[in-house]
Amino acid sequence: MKLNRLLLLLTLLWGSHLTVTAQQSNAIVFTENGERFTLILNGLRQNTQPETNVKIEGLTANFYKLKVIFEDAALGQSNFNLAIEPGSETTYIIKKNNKNAYVLRPMSMVPIAEAPPVTQGTSVVTYDAGATPYTGEETVVQQTTTTTSSGMPATGGSVSFGMNVSENGGSINMNVSGFEDTEVVEQTTTVTTTTTTTSTTGYSTPPPPPPPAYLPGYNGAIGCPVPMMPQDFESMKSSINSKTFEESKMTIAKQILNNNCLLAGQVREIMLLFTFEDSRLDFAKYAYGRTYDIGNYYKVNDAFTFESSIEDLDRYISAFRR
């Protein structure tokens, strides 16, 4: 009977996954210290001018290649992998890590129906897969005007006029020794156009979404971008297990999970650190949206003692995905 229920649950989860893959999602990206930036998503420019907070609507894929170009040239550019849960609105922060390098970290994720209103100062854009690809090239056109004058120079500079009168013979003699020419000038204008193209690093065509890199062979839905490293996970288990009271264990587990991502198998291990069934169920619900391979979430059912807990978790997951 238990095996049949498990098979039914797997079928429901897989069917739900097929249903939500076509759902649209939103992503909000902002900088911790207010640096202004331009987003290039899968080779397509999103915001037309640098902003500090950008919301992208209409996303349908699970993975995108993200390039962040900072307005301040001294900050350069950064490349990230953006993971999206179908039907959700995920908020990411761009911040500097201990090595003074920019990193992209998820802050929160909620179903689109529960997403809060857009805050003031957020630039909202709709993702358009048919937009012109960003090539990182800008063209500057310069015009130069040249004027050339030509013509005949003047041949004289003065006019002398003389007249002799002879009274005896009654004759008049007139002599003209020079005259002044008028200068004729022909003007020609030549316009020269120079086109200069400057290039920066960019995508000429949108790259394909990258395959999952943290769980070889897994091709299901992704709940968060980067799961914890094994050594960090072991440290998390030690911190939780060092506490005596169930409530203290839960507080530490949720604190750590607020800024980290787990694998489904790791969620099951943490659940087993709790004594009571209610605590295990509470943590399983809390960790669902913060699990990398949510398509494998059926694995956490092994940590439950009662089938009613499995059914309760299944109802929560179904509501979470709507």
C-alpha positions in Angstrom: 0.0 0.0 0.0 2.8 2.4 0.9 4.6 1.7 -2.4 1.5 2.4 -4.3 1.0 5.7 -2.6 4.6 6.6 -3.3 4.2 5.8 -7.0 1.1 7.9 -7.1 2.9 10.8 -5.5 5.7 10.6 -8.0 3.2 10.6 -10.8 1.5 13.7 -9.4 4.8 15.5 -9.0 5.9 14.7 -12.5 2.5 15.8 -13.9 2.7 19.0 -11.9 6.2 19.6 -13.3 5.0 19.2 -16.9 2.1 21.6 -16.2 4.2 24.4 -14.8 7.1 24.4 -17.2 5.1 26.7 -19.6 4.1 29.1 -16.8 5.6 32.6 -16.9 7.9 33.9 -14.2 9.4 37.2 -13.0 12.9 38.1 -11.8 13.9 41.2 -9.9 17.6 42.1 -9.9 19.0 45.0 -7.8 22.4 46.1 -6.5 23.2 46.2 -2.8 25.0 49.5 -2.9 23.0 51.2 -5.6 25.3 50.7 -8.6 23.5 51.5 -11.8 23.6 48.7 -14.5 22.2 47.3 -17.7 21.0 43.7 -17.9 21.7 41.5 -20.9 19.6 38.3 -20.7 20.4 35.5 -23.1 22.1 38.1 -25.3 19.1 40.5 -25.3 19.3 44.0 -23.7 16.5 44.4 -21.1 16.6 48.0 -19.8 17.4 50.8 -22.2 19.3 52.9 -19.7 21.2 52.0 -16.6 19.1 51.3 -13.5 19.7 50.2 -9.9 16.6 47.9 -9.8 15.1 46.0 -12.7 12.1 43.6 -12.8 11.8 41.3 -15.8 8.4 39.8 -16.6 7.3 37.1 -18.9 10.2 34.6 -18.4 9.3 31.0 -19.5 12.6 29.1 -19.2 14.3 27.6 -16.1 17.8 29.0 -16.9 19.1 32.2 -18.5 22.6 33.6 -19.1 22.8 37.0 -17.4 25.4 39.7 -18.2 25.5 42.8 -15.9 27.2 45.9 -17.4 27.8 48.6 -14.8 27.4 52.2 -15.8 30.6 53.0 -14.1 33.2 51.6 -16.5 35.7 51.1 -13.6 33.3 48.4 -12.3 33.4 46.4 -15.6 31.0 43.6 -16.4 29.9 40.4 -14.6 28.4 37.2 -16.0 26.0 34.9 -14.0 23.7 32.0 -14.4 20.1 32.9 -13.6 17.8 30.0 -12.4 14.0 30.6 -12.4 11.2 28.6 -10.7 8.2 28.4 -13.1 5.2 30.5 -11.9 7.2 32.4 -9.3 8.8 35.8 -8.8 12.4 35.5 -7.6 14.4 38.5 -6.2 18.2 38.5 -6.6 20.8 40.8 -5.1 24.1 41.8 -6.8 26.7 42.3 -4.1 30.4 42.0 -3.5 31.8 38.9 -1.7 34.8 38.7 0.6 37.1 38.6 -2.5 35.6 42.0 -3.6 34.0 40.3 -6.7 30.4 40.8 -7.7 28.1 37.8 -7.0 24.4 37.1 -7.7 22.5 35.8 -4.7 18.7 34.9 -4.4 16.9 36.9 -1.7 13.3 35.6 -1.9 10.9 33.6 -4.0 7.1 33.7 -4.0 4.3 32.6 -6.3 3.4 35.3 -8.8 -0.1 35.6 -7.4 1.5 36.5 -4.0 4.1 38.9 -5.4 4.1 42.3 -3.6 3.5 45.5 -5.6 6.4 47.0 -7.6 8.4 49.4 -5.4 9.2 53.0 -6.4 12.4 53.2 -8.4 12.0 49.7 -10.0 12.2 49.6 -13.8 9.8 47.0 -15.2 10.4 45.4 -18.6 8.9 42.4 -20.4 11.3 39.8 -21.8 11.1 39.6 -25.6 12.9 36.6 -27.1 12.5 38.1 -30.5 14.3 41.3 -29.8 17.5 42.4 -31.6 20.5 40.6 -30.0 23.0 42.7 -28.1 26.4 42.7 -30.0 28.2 45.1 -27.8 28.9 47.5 -30.7 28.2 51.2 -31.0 28.6 53.2 -34.2 29.7 56.9 -34.2 29.4 58.9 -37.5 31.6 62.0 -38.0 31.3 64.5 -40.9 34.1 66.7 -42.2 33.4 69.7 -44.5 36.2 70.9 -46.8 35.8 74.2 -48.9 38.1 74.8 -51.9 38.2 78.1 -53.8 39.6 78.6 -57.3 39.4 81.3 -60.1 41.3 83.9 -62.1 43.4 86.4 -60.2 43.2 90.2 -60.9 45.5 91.4 -63.7 45.7 95.0 -62.8 45.6 97.2 -59.8 45.1 100.7 -61.2 43.9 102.8 -64.1 45.8 105.8 -65.6 44.0 108.2 -67.9 45.7 110.9 -70.0 44.4 113.5 -72.4 46.4 115.9 -74.7 44.7 118.8 -76.4 46.4 120.7 -79.4 45.0 124.2 -79.8 46.6 124.9 -83.2 45.5 121.8 -85.0 42.3 121.5 -83.2 42.9 117.8 -82.3 42.5 115.8 -79.1 44.6 112.7 -78.2 43.5 110.3 -75.4 45.7 107.6 -73.9 44.5 104.8 -71.5 47.4 103.1 -69.9 45.7 100.4 -67.7 42.5 98.9 -66.3 41.5 96.7 -63.3 40.1 93.2 -63.8 37.3 91.8 -61.5 38.3 88.6 -59.7 36.2 85.5 -60.6 36.2 82.8 -57.9 34.6 79.3 -58.1 33.8 77.6 -54.8 33.6 73.8 -54.3 32.4 72.0 -51.1 33.4 68.4 -50.3 31.7 66.5 -47.4 33.6 63.5 -46.0 31.7 61.0 -43.7 33.7 58.7 -41.4 32.0 55.8 -39.6 33.7 54.4 -36.5 32.6 51.2 -34.8 33.6 50.4 -31.2 33.1 47.0 -29.8 32.7 45.7 -26.2 32.2 42.1 -25.1 28.7 40.9 -25.9 26.6 38.1 -27.4 25.9 38.0 -31.2 23.3 35.3 -30.7 21.5 34.2 -27.5 23.3 31.2 -25.9 21.3 28.1 -25.0 20.3 27.7 -21.3 23.1 25.8 -19.5 22.3 22.3 -18.2 22.2 21.6 -14.4 25.7 21.7 -13.2 25.4 20.6 -9.5 23.6 17.2 -9.9 24.8 15.2 -12.9 22.0 13.4 -14.7 19.3 15.6 -13.2 17.1 17.4 -15.7 14.0 18.3 -13.6 12.8 21.6 -12.2 15.2 23.9 -10.2 14.1 25.6 -7.0 17.3 27.6 -6.3 20.5 28.3 -8.3 23.5 26.9 -6.3 23.2 24.2 -3.6 25.5 24.2 -0.6 29.0 22.8 -0.9 29.4 19.5 1.0 31.7 21.0 3.6 29.3 23.8 4.3 26.4 21.4 4.6 28.3 19.3 7.2 28.9 22.5 9.2 25.2 23.3 9.0 24.3 19.8 10.4 26.8 20.2 13.2 25.4 23.6 14.2 21.8 22.2 14.3 22.7 19.0 16.1 24.6 20.9 18.8 21.3 22.3 20.1 19.2 20.3 22.6 15.8 21.8 22.2 13.7 21.3 19.0 12.8 24.9 18.8 16.5 26.0 18.8 17.3 23.5 16.1 14.5 24.8 13.9 15.6 28.4 14.4 19.2 27.7 13.3 18.1 25.5 10.4 15.8 28.3 9.0 18.4 31.0 9.5 21.0 29.1 7.5 18.5 28.2 4.8 17.4 31.8 4.3 20.6 32.5 2.4 21.5 29.0 1.1 20.2 26.3 -1.2 20.0 22.5 -0.5 19.6 19.3 -2.4 16.6 17.1 -1.7 18.7 14.5 -0.1 20.3 17.1 2.2 16.8 18.3 3.2 16.0 14.7 4.3 19.2 14.5 6.4 18.3 17.7 8.2 14.7 16.5 8.8 16.2 13.4 10.6 17.9 15.7 13.1 14.5 16.6 14.5 12.7 14.3 16.9 9.1 15.2 16.3 7.1 14.6 13.2 5.6 18.1 13.2 9.1 19.6 13.2 10.1 17.5 10.2 7.0 18.5 8.3 7.5 22.1 9.2 11.1 22.1 7.9 10.2 20.1 4.8 7.6 22.8 3.8 10.1 25.7 4.6 12.9 24.1 2.6 10.8 23.3 -0.6 11.3 26.6 -2.3 15.0 26.6 -1.3 15.8 23.2 -2.8 17.9 22.9 -6.0 16.4 19.6 -7.4 12.7 20.0 -6.4 11.9 17.3 -8.9 13.5 14.9 -6.5 11.6 16.2 -3.5 9.8 12.9 -3.0 13.0 11.7 -1.3 12.2 13.7 1.8 9.2 11.4 2.4 11.5 8.7 3.8 12.0 10.9 6.9 8.3 10.8 7.8 6.8 8.2 10.1 3.2 8.8 9.2 1.6 8.8 5.7 -0.6 11.8 6.8 2.6 13.9 6.8 3.3 12.9 3.2 -0.2 13.9 2.2 0.1 17.2 4.0 3.4 18.0 2.3 1.9 17.1 -1.1 -1.0 19.5 -0.6 1.5 22.3 0.4 3.6 21.7 -2.7 0.5 21.7 -5.0 -0.6 25.1 -3.5 3.0 26.5 -3.6 3.2 25.8 -7.4 -0.2 27.5 -8.3 
